[in-house]
């Protein structure tokens, strides 16, 4: 697992956990409020590094009430599908393993604080994943 030094700093200095496809269920089982950080490729999505720097500040601003999980690049696509992430960087907020919402891109400080507060106040909901159409046997997929 190779991480950019600013993302790796979350693990070394800020108590974040690396959350992979293999460790996701165990991490979610810890319960409580959690955020998964999808940084993306730092060459293509430079704001991911900005979010990596701001995330510990957001964590502190909210009294450390959520655990931070960093998704390594090699696991981002698989986990992104599970939570409906379509833009990098993204923060996916969960409570007891259930989806609360996501914040994508870099924001101004006040906007970030407001959006994080709104997401943490939300009730758990279904993640906006890509649905698979259901077609009846022998049907053509048309409604009606």
RORO-523376 format. One line per field, with one value per residue: residue number from 1; residue in three letters; z, x, y of N, C-alpha, C in turn. Coordinates in pm, 1 decimal. Each point is the difference from the previous one (the first is absolute). Layout:
! RORO-523376
n c(NUM | ...)
res c(ALA | ...)
n.z c(Z | ...)
n.x c(X | ...)
n.y c(Y | ...)
ca.z c(Z | ...)
ca.x c(X | ...)
ca.y c(Y | ...)
c.z c(Z | ...)
c.x c(X | ...)
c.y c(Y | ...)
//
This chain:
! RORO-523376
n c(1 | 2 | 3 | 4 | 5 | 6 | 7 | 8 | 9 | 10 | 11 | 12 | 13 | 14 | 15 | 16 | 17 | 18 | 19 | 20 | 21 | 22 | 23 | 24 | 25 | 26 | 27 | 28 | 29 | 30 | 31 | 32 | 33 | 34 | 35 | 36 | 37 | 38 | 39 | 40 | 41 | 42 | 43 | 44 | 45 | 46 | 47 | 48 | 49 | 50 | 51 | 52 | 53 | 54 | 55 | 56 | 57 | 58 | 59 | 60 | 61 | 62 | 63 | 64 | 65 | 66 | 67 | 68 | 69 | 70 | 71 | 72 | 73 | 74 | 75 | 76 | 77 | 78 | 79 | 80 | 81 | 82 | 83 | 84 | 85 | 86 | 87 | 88 | 89 | 90 | 91 | 92 | 93 | 94 | 95 | 96 | 97 | 98 | 99 | 100 | 101 | 102 | 103 | 104 | 105 | 106 | 107 | 108 | 109 | 110 | 111 | 112 | 113 | 114 | 115 | 116 | 117 | 118 | 119 | 120 | 121 | 122 | 123 | 124 | 125 | 126 | 127 | 128 | 129 | 130 | 131 | 132 | 133 | 134 | 135 | 136 | 137 | 138 | 139 | 140 | 141 | 142 | 143 | 144)
res c(UNK | UNK | UNK | UNK | UNK | UNK | UNK | UNK | UNK | UNK | UNK | UNK | UNK | UNK | UNK | UNK | UNK | UNK | UNK | UNK | UNK | UNK | UNK | UNK | UNK | UNK | UNK | UNK | UNK | UNK | UNK | UNK | UNK | UNK | UNK | UNK | UNK | UNK | UNK | UNK | UNK | UNK | UNK | UNK | UNK | UNK | UNK | UNK | UNK | UNK | UNK | UNK | UNK | UNK | UNK | UNK | UNK | UNK | UNK | UNK | UNK | UNK | UNK | UNK | UNK | UNK | UNK | UNK | UNK | UNK | UNK | UNK | UNK | UNK | UNK | UNK | UNK | UNK | UNK | UNK | UNK | UNK | UNK | UNK | UNK | UNK | UNK | UNK | UNK | UNK | UNK | UNK | UNK | UNK | UNK | UNK | UNK | UNK | UNK | UNK | UNK | UNK | UNK | UNK | UNK | UNK | UNK | UNK | UNK | UNK | UNK | UNK | UNK | UNK | UNK | UNK | UNK | UNK | UNK | UNK | UNK | UNK | UNK | UNK | UNK | UNK | UNK | UNK | UNK | UNK | UNK | UNK | UNK | UNK | UNK | UNK | UNK | UNK | UNK | UNK | UNK | UNK | UNK | UNK)
n.z c(0.0 | -109.6 | 96.2 | -47.1 | 24.4 | -66.1 | -80.9 | -16.1 | 2.7 | -68.3 | -54.9 | -27.6 | -32.2 | -70.5 | 18.7 | -126.8 | -54.4 | -52.4 | -85.8 | -9.1 | -115.9 | 36.6 | 33.1 | -104.3 | -7.3 | 27.8 | -90.1 | -85.1 | 37.1 | -6.9 | -95.4 | 34.7 | 6.2 | -131.6 | -49.0 | -122.3 | -10.4 | -112.2 | 5.3 | -63.5 | -126.0 | 77.4 | -106.8 | -7.0 | 132.4 | -31.9 | -11.3 | -39.8 | -38.3 | -53.6 | -42.9 | -39.7 | -33.1 | -59.8 | -40.1 | 42.8 | -71.8 | -97.6 | 9.6 | 15.6 | -105.8 | -28.2 | 75.4 | -114.7 | -33.0 | -105.1 | -28.8 | -32.8 | -116.8 | -34.6 | -115.4 | -0.8 | -85.6 | 33.7 | 103.4 | -52.3 | -113.7 | 62.2 | 89.6 | -100.1 | -66.2 | 109.8 | -0.7 | -128.0 | 34.1 | -56.1 | 106.6 | -39.6 | 117.8 | 84.6 | 84.7 | 38.6 | 49.9 | 107.2 | 39.9 | 84.8 | -93.7 | 35.9 | -124.6 | 23.3 | -74.2 | -103.9 | 10.0 | -117.9 | -32.2 | -25.0 | 123.7 | 4.6 | 98.5 | -12.2 | -128.7 | 16.4 | 93.4 | -80.6 | -105.5 | 72.9 | 54.4 | -122.3 | -49.2 | 99.9 | -34.5 | -114.0 | -39.5 | 36.9 | -118.1 | -106.9 | -17.0 | -66.7 | 15.0 | -95.3 | -39.3 | 16.0 | -124.7 | 47.0 | -64.0 | -20.0 | 38.0 | -113.7 | 90.2 | -49.6 | 126.3 | -84.1 | 49.7 | 69.0)
n.x c(85.7 | -5.3 | 26.4 | -58.2 | 113.9 | -74.6 | -28.7 | 123.1 | 16.8 | -113.3 | 69.2 | 113.0 | -57.7 | -99.6 | 56.1 | 16.6 | -93.1 | 84.7 | -94.7 | 18.9 | -12.1 | 118.4 | 24.8 | -75.8 | -40.2 | 124.3 | 37.1 | -94.6 | 41.2 | 96.9 | -88.0 | -103.8 | 39.2 | 1.3 | 118.6 | -34.6 | 131.7 | -56.9 | 132.3 | 0.7 | 30.3 | 106.4 | 36.0 | -100.1 | 1.9 | 68.8 | -129.7 | 24.6 | 110.8 | -75.6 | -84.4 | 108.4 | 28.8 | -115.6 | -0.2 | 125.9 | -3.8 | -65.1 | 83.0 | 95.5 | -46.3 | -13.1 | 98.5 | 54.6 | -119.8 | 80.8 | 2.8 | 127.8 | -51.5 | 120.7 | -60.5 | 85.6 | 83.2 | 69.7 | -61.0 | 39.3 | 28.8 | 45.1 | 63.0 | 45.9 | 0.5 | 51.9 | 69.4 | 6.5 | 126.9 | -15.0 | 44.4 | 122.1 | 41.0 | -28.7 | -87.4 | -4.1 | -110.5 | 29.7 | -106.2 | 76.6 | 86.9 | -87.8 | -31.6 | 73.6 | 109.2 | 23.2 | 124.1 | -13.7 | 128.1 | 78.9 | -20.5 | -59.0 | 76.1 | -63.7 | 17.4 | 126.5 | 19.6 | -63.0 | 68.4 | 110.5 | -35.0 | -35.1 | 112.2 | 71.1 | -80.3 | 38.1 | -113.6 | 28.5 | 57.8 | -65.1 | 116.3 | 38.8 | -9.8 | 71.6 | -124.6 | -45.3 | -36.3 | -121.4 | 19.4 | -130.4 | -1.2 | 65.3 | 22.0 | -41.8 | -33.1 | -102.3 | -33.2 | -101.4)
n.y c(-117.1 | 74.2 | 88.8 | 106.7 | 64.7 | 87.1 | -100.3 | -44.2 | 130.2 | -19.3 | -99.6 | 63.0 | 115.0 | -50.0 | -117.1 | 36.1 | -76.0 | -85.3 | 32.2 | -130.0 | -59.6 | -48.6 | 125.7 | 30.7 | -125.8 | -31.9 | 89.9 | -37.2 | -120.4 | 89.3 | 28.5 | 74.0 | 124.8 | -14.2 | 31.5 | -33.4 | 9.1 | 44.4 | -6.9 | -116.0 | -6.7 | 24.4 | -68.4 | -83.6 | -24.5 | 107.6 | 29.9 | -124.0 | 59.2 | 95.9 | -91.9 | -65.2 | 123.8 | 22.1 | -126.6 | 2.9 | 112.4 | -60.6 | -101.1 | 89.0 | 64.7 | -128.7 | 39.9 | -34.9 | 43.9 | 9.7 | -128.7 | 5.8 | -35.2 | -38.0 | 20.0 | -102.5 | 55.2 | -109.8 | 55.6 | 114.8 | -56.7 | -107.1 | 74.7 | 70.8 | -113.5 | -52.1 | 114.8 | -32.9 | -12.6 | 119.2 | 65.8 | 31.3 | 37.7 | -98.2 | 50.0 | -127.1 | 52.3 | -72.7 | -62.7 | -69.2 | 39.1 | 93.0 | 18.7 | 108.3 | 1.1 | 78.8 | 40.6 | 57.2 | -9.6 | 100.1 | 42.2 | 116.8 | 44.3 | 115.6 | -16.5 | -38.6 | 92.3 | 83.8 | -43.0 | -1.5 | 115.2 | 36.4 | -51.8 | 49.5 | 99.7 | -53.2 | -52.5 | -122.1 | -16.8 | -36.2 | -57.9 | 107.9 | -130.7 | -52.8 | 18.0 | -121.4 | 24.8 | -14.2 | -113.0 | -7.1 | -126.8 | 3.1 | 94.0 | 116.7 | 10.5 | 2.7 | 115.2 | -47.0)
ca.z c(0.0 | -10.9 | 18.1 | -2.9 | 137.7 | 71.6 | 34.9 | 98.7 | 125.1 | 71.5 | 70.7 | 97.8 | 99.7 | 36.4 | 43.7 | -104.0 | -33.5 | -141.2 | -16.5 | -128.6 | -24.6 | 96.3 | 139.2 | 13.5 | 92.3 | 137.1 | 35.0 | 20.0 | 120.7 | 115.8 | 26.3 | 17.6 | -120.5 | -71.8 | -132.0 | -91.8 | -86.2 | -133.5 | -46.8 | -143.6 | -50.9 | 28.2 | -123.4 | -66.4 | 93.0 | 96.5 | 120.7 | 97.3 | 97.5 | 83.8 | 92.2 | 96.4 | 98.2 | 71.4 | 71.8 | 145.0 | 57.3 | 11.8 | 108.1 | 125.3 | 12.2 | 42.4 | 125.8 | -19.8 | 11.1 | -102.3 | -32.9 | -137.7 | -77.5 | -126.0 | -97.5 | -91.1 | -142.3 | -63.5 | 45.0 | -16.8 | -95.4 | 57.6 | 110.0 | -54.5 | -51.2 | 113.7 | 61.6 | -102.5 | -24.2 | -141.7 | -14.8 | 93.3 | 126.2 | 67.1 | 137.9 | 18.5 | 143.2 | 39.4 | 142.6 | 23.4 | -127.4 | -91.6 | -75.5 | 37.4 | -110.6 | -50.4 | -39.3 | -102.5 | -34.2 | 103.9 | 32.9 | 95.5 | 136.5 | 53.2 | -76.6 | 48.3 | 133.5 | -14.2 | -66.9 | 90.6 | 103.6 | -60.0 | -24.3 | 129.1 | 58.3 | -84.6 | 29.6 | -95.4 | -121.8 | -99.1 | -78.5 | -139.3 | -87.9 | -131.5 | 5.2 | -109.8 | -37.5 | 17.9 | -115.8 | 19.1 | -92.4 | -126.8 | -27.2 | -82.2 | 81.5 | -10.5 | 100.6 | -48.0)
ca.x c(-85.7 | 80.2 | -80.9 | 70.6 | 38.3 | -104.0 | -105.7 | 60.8 | 4.2 | -125.5 | 17.2 | 108.6 | -11.0 | -136.8 | -79.2 | -85.0 | 25.3 | -7.5 | -119.0 | 4.9 | -112.0 | 10.6 | -14.2 | -117.0 | -102.2 | 51.0 | 3.7 | -139.3 | -52.0 | 36.5 | -117.4 | 13.4 | 7.4 | 124.0 | 13.3 | 93.8 | 62.4 | 39.0 | 83.7 | 22.0 | 135.9 | 39.7 | 37.0 | -126.1 | -90.7 | 89.0 | -71.8 | 1.9 | 105.2 | -54.5 | -94.6 | 81.0 | 50.9 | -113.5 | -77.4 | 25.7 | -56.9 | -143.7 | -11.2 | 15.6 | -110.8 | -118.4 | 30.5 | 47.3 | -116.0 | -2.3 | 124.6 | 42.0 | 52.0 | 61.6 | -10.5 | 114.5 | -34.0 | -33.6 | -132.6 | -98.3 | -108.1 | -92.0 | -75.8 | -77.2 | -127.3 | -87.8 | -56.5 | -48.4 | 95.5 | 26.7 | 91.3 | 111.8 | -5.4 | -129.8 | -12.0 | -126.9 | -30.3 | -78.0 | -29.0 | -22.2 | 9.2 | -107.1 | 32.7 | -61.1 | 14.4 | 135.7 | 42.5 | 103.0 | 78.6 | 52.8 | -94.2 | 43.6 | -12.9 | -135.8 | -87.8 | 29.0 | -59.0 | -145.6 | -39.5 | 26.9 | -104.1 | -124.8 | 9.4 | -0.1 | -133.9 | -93.4 | -32.6 | 58.7 | -78.4 | 60.2 | 105.8 | -42.8 | 74.7 | -57.3 | -96.0 | -2.1 | -139.7 | -60.0 | -81.1 | -71.2 | 39.1 | -71.6 | -41.2 | 92.1 | 52.2 | -85.8 | -105.4 | -134.5)
ca.y c(117.1 | 121.0 | 119.5 | 127.6 | 34.5 | 75.2 | -94.8 | -89.3 | 76.1 | -27.1 | -126.9 | 8.3 | 105.8 | 37.7 | -114.6 | -57.7 | -140.0 | -36.6 | -83.7 | -68.6 | -91.7 | -108.8 | 44.2 | 87.4 | -50.0 | 11.1 | 142.6 | 43.2 | -65.4 | 80.6 | 82.1 | 143.5 | 81.1 | -26.3 | 60.4 | -62.9 | 99.5 | -42.8 | 110.5 | -3.3 | 16.4 | 137.8 | 69.4 | 37.2 | 66.6 | 64.9 | 43.2 | -108.7 | 30.8 | 107.4 | -62.5 | -75.3 | 96.6 | 60.1 | -101.8 | -0.2 | 122.1 | -26.7 | -98.0 | 74.8 | 95.7 | -75.1 | -66.9 | -137.4 | -90.0 | -104.4 | -69.2 | 25.7 | -111.3 | 39.3 | -108.1 | -0.2 | 12.8 | -127.8 | -44.4 | 107.7 | -31.0 | -98.4 | 60.0 | 112.0 | -54.4 | -34.9 | 120.4 | 92.0 | 108.9 | 18.8 | 113.2 | 2.6 | -73.3 | -7.7 | -46.6 | -72.0 | -5.7 | -117.8 | -18.7 | -142.2 | -68.6 | 41.6 | 120.4 | 128.0 | 94.0 | 18.0 | 133.5 | -15.4 | 117.2 | 87.5 | 107.6 | 101.1 | -48.7 | 15.5 | -90.0 | -135.1 | -17.8 | -5.5 | -124.2 | -111.9 | 5.6 | -48.2 | -144.4 | -70.4 | 11.8 | -74.5 | -139.4 | -94.1 | -16.4 | -88.5 | 64.0 | 20.8 | -89.7 | -21.4 | -110.2 | -96.6 | -16.4 | -132.5 | -34.4 | -125.3 | -105.4 | 5.9 | 138.2 | 77.1 | 108.4 | 116.9 | 9.4 | 27.3)
c.z c(0.0 | 6.6 | -13.5 | 144.5 | 77.8 | 41.3 | 106.8 | 138.0 | 83.2 | 82.9 | 114.3 | 112.9 | 50.5 | 29.4 | -102.7 | -23.0 | -151.4 | -13.0 | -141.7 | -18.3 | 107.1 | 144.7 | 25.0 | 105.0 | 145.5 | 44.7 | 27.7 | 129.4 | 127.3 | 38.6 | 18.7 | -134.0 | -61.0 | -131.8 | -78.7 | -95.2 | -127.8 | -61.8 | -151.7 | -33.8 | 20.2 | -123.3 | -70.3 | 88.3 | 112.2 | 125.4 | 104.4 | 107.4 | 92.4 | 103.9 | 106.3 | 109.5 | 86.5 | 86.6 | 149.5 | 70.4 | 15.7 | 115.1 | 135.3 | 22.2 | 47.0 | 120.4 | -13.9 | -2.3 | -108.0 | -18.7 | -146.6 | -60.4 | -133.2 | -94.1 | -94.5 | -146.0 | -61.0 | 41.8 | -26.1 | -92.7 | 61.0 | 111.1 | -47.1 | -52.4 | 113.5 | 56.2 | -101.9 | -26.7 | -148.9 | -25.2 | 107.8 | 16.6 | 56.4 | 142.9 | 11.7 | 149.2 | 27.7 | 149.2 | 18.0 | -131.3 | -102.0 | -57.4 | 51.3 | -114.7 | -39.5 | -34.9 | -97.3 | -26.2 | 122.0 | 18.5 | 81.7 | 139.9 | 52.2 | -71.3 | 46.4 | 134.4 | -7.8 | -61.9 | 88.6 | 110.1 | -53.7 | -19.4 | 132.3 | 70.6 | -74.9 | 56.7 | -105.4 | -116.5 | -91.3 | -76.6 | -145.1 | -98.1 | -133.5 | 8.2 | -120.2 | -36.9 | 15.7 | -117.8 | 27.4 | -104.5 | -125.4 | -35.0 | -82.1 | 76.8 | -6.2 | 108.3 | -69.6 | -76.4)
c.x c(90.3 | -93.3 | 88.0 | 33.8 | -105.6 | -117.0 | 52.3 | 7.8 | -127.5 | 11.8 | 99.4 | -26.8 | -141.8 | -91.1 | -94.5 | 39.6 | -2.3 | -116.4 | -0.3 | -126.4 | -0.1 | -24.3 | -125.5 | -98.4 | 44.7 | 3.2 | -141.0 | -58.2 | 37.0 | -113.7 | 31.6 | 3.2 | 138.7 | -1.1 | 104.6 | 51.3 | 48.8 | 78.2 | 11.3 | 146.7 | 42.9 | 45.4 | -126.3 | -90.4 | 81.0 | -73.9 | -11.0 | 105.5 | -43.7 | -95.6 | 76.0 | 54.6 | -113.3 | -74.2 | 32.1 | -56.1 | -151.2 | -26.0 | 5.9 | -117.4 | -128.1 | 31.2 | 45.4 | -112.4 | -8.9 | 138.9 | 31.2 | 55.8 | 52.1 | -5.9 | 119.9 | -45.5 | -45.9 | -136.8 | -109.1 | -115.3 | -103.4 | -84.1 | -82.0 | -134.7 | -97.3 | -72.1 | -45.8 | 92.1 | 28.8 | 97.2 | 107.3 | 48.3 | -141.5 | 17.4 | -136.6 | -20.1 | -96.5 | -29.1 | -38.2 | -7.1 | -104.7 | 31.5 | -76.3 | 2.1 | 145.1 | 22.5 | 115.2 | 70.4 | 48.6 | -96.9 | 70.4 | -31.2 | -142.7 | -98.9 | 20.9 | -66.2 | -151.4 | -44.4 | 25.0 | -106.4 | -132.3 | 2.5 | -6.3 | -136.0 | -103.1 | -28.2 | 65.4 | -95.5 | 71.6 | 105.4 | -44.9 | 80.4 | -70.2 | -91.0 | 13.7 | -146.0 | -46.8 | -91.8 | -64.4 | 46.6 | -84.7 | -44.1 | 103.4 | 57.2 | -84.2 | -106.5 | -133.4 | -53.7)
c.y c(123.4 | 120.2 | 123.8 | 37.2 | 79.2 | -89.2 | -96.1 | 66.1 | -20.0 | -127.3 | 14.5 | 98.9 | 26.5 | -117.9 | -57.9 | -145.2 | -15.3 | -97.6 | -54.8 | -83.5 | -108.9 | 42.6 | 83.2 | -49.3 | 10.7 | 146.0 | 51.4 | -56.6 | 75.0 | 94.7 | 147.1 | 72.4 | -14.8 | 76.2 | -77.0 | 107.3 | -65.8 | 116.2 | 5.4 | 16.1 | 145.2 | 77.9 | 49.3 | 84.3 | 64.6 | 45.5 | -110.2 | 23.3 | 112.9 | -58.4 | -80.2 | 90.9 | 55.1 | -102.1 | -6.8 | 123.4 | -13.9 | -96.9 | 71.0 | 95.3 | -67.6 | -88.6 | -143.4 | -101.4 | -106.3 | -58.8 | 25.6 | -128.0 | 51.1 | -119.6 | 8.4 | 0.9 | -132.6 | -53.5 | 104.0 | -36.6 | -94.3 | 61.6 | 118.6 | -48.4 | -29.3 | 122.4 | 103.9 | 117.9 | 7.3 | 113.9 | -6.6 | 142.4 | 0.5 | -48.2 | -64.8 | -18.2 | -114.5 | 6.4 | -145.2 | -77.8 | 39.1 | 137.8 | 122.3 | 98.7 | 12.8 | 146.6 | -19.1 | 131.9 | 75.6 | 115.8 | 107.6 | -52.0 | 7.7 | -91.8 | -144.3 | -25.3 | -14.1 | -133.1 | -122.4 | -3.9 | -54.3 | -150.9 | -76.2 | 7.1 | -84.1 | -139.0 | -87.9 | -20.5 | -98.6 | 79.3 | 12.0 | -84.3 | -12.3 | -121.0 | -91.3 | -21.4 | -144.1 | -25.0 | -135.6 | -101.1 | 9.1 | 141.6 | 72.3 | 119.9 | 125.6 | -3.0 | 12.5 | -108.9)
//
